[in-house]
Amino acid sequence: MTAYELIKNSYDLETFKAIAKDGPESGAASKHIDLKTNAAFYDEHESEIVEFISNQMGEEQLNEMETEEGIPLSKDNEDTKLLYKNACTLTFIELIAHEIT
């Protein structure tokens, strides 16, 4: 199953509406709140996630990921790698939510 299908099958329409409105960090994406689980999901589906984000938002978005505090994230930086993968996974989920709703 693709990453898109896995996410699409994880939530109902009302939850996707909440994710689209409030963002996945609001707790609406309740099945994707653990950093390590989200990083593992990213690792398993990296090429699909990267391609989807690039197609929806532009490739530069992947280079501009940052924390809420404005700290830049990079998958090449050991200190921020886990946060980068989490941010990509949550961005992927939010984009799907906007597409579905």
C-alpha positions in Angstrom: 0.0 0.0 0.0 1.3 3.5 -0.8 1.9 6.1 1.8 -1.0 8.2 0.4 -3.4 5.2 0.7 -2.2 4.5 4.3 -2.9 8.1 5.3 -6.2 8.2 3.4 -7.3 5.1 5.2 -6.2 6.4 8.6 -8.8 9.1 9.1 -12.4 9.8 8.2 -13.6 12.9 6.4 -14.4 14.9 9.5 -10.9 14.3 10.9 -9.4 15.3 7.5 -11.4 18.5 7.7 -10.0 19.2 11.2 -6.5 18.5 10.0 -6.9 20.9 7.0 -8.4 23.6 9.2 -6.2 23.3 12.3 -3.1 21.5 11.1 -1.9 18.0 12.1 0.1 19.5 15.0 -3.3 20.4 16.7 -3.8 16.8 17.6 -6.3 16.2 14.9 -3.8 13.7 13.3 -4.1 11.6 16.4 -2.5 8.5 14.8 0.6 10.5 13.9 1.7 12.3 17.1 4.8 10.3 17.9 8.1 11.6 16.4 9.8 8.3 16.1 6.8 6.6 14.5 6.5 9.5 12.0 10.2 9.4 11.2 9.9 5.6 10.6 6.9 6.3 8.3 9.0 8.9 6.4 12.0 6.4 6.1 9.7 3.8 4.7 8.0 6.1 2.2 10.6 8.8 1.7 10.5 9.0 -2.1 6.7 9.2 -2.3 6.5 11.8 0.5 9.3 14.0 -1.0 7.7 13.7 -4.5 4.2 14.6 -3.2 5.4 17.6 -1.2 7.6 18.8 -4.1 4.7 18.5 -6.5 2.2 20.3 -4.2 4.4 23.0 -2.7 7.6 23.1 -4.7 10.9 21.4 -4.0 12.2 24.4 -2.1 9.7 23.7 0.7 11.7 20.6 1.6 14.8 22.8 2.1 12.8 25.4 4.2 11.3 23.1 6.9 11.6 24.6 10.3 10.3 24.2 13.9 7.5 26.4 15.2 10.4 28.4 16.8 11.9 29.0 13.4 14.8 26.6 13.9 15.8 25.2 10.4 15.5 21.5 9.9 17.6 19.2 7.7 17.7 15.5 7.1 21.4 15.8 6.8 21.9 17.3 10.3 22.0 14.7 13.1 20.5 17.2 15.6 17.4 17.9 13.5 17.0 14.8 11.4 14.2 13.3 13.5 12.3 16.6 13.6 12.8 17.0 9.8 11.3 13.6 9.1 8.4 14.3 11.4 7.7 17.7 9.8 7.7 16.1 6.3 5.3 13.4 7.4 3.0 15.9 9.0 3.2 18.2 5.9 2.3 15.2 3.8 -0.7 14.4 6.0 -1.9 18.0 5.9 -1.6 18.2 2.1 -3.6 15.0 1.8 -6.2 16.5 4.1 -6.5 19.6 1.9 -6.8 17.5 -1.2 -9.5 15.3 0.2 -11.6 18.1 1.7 
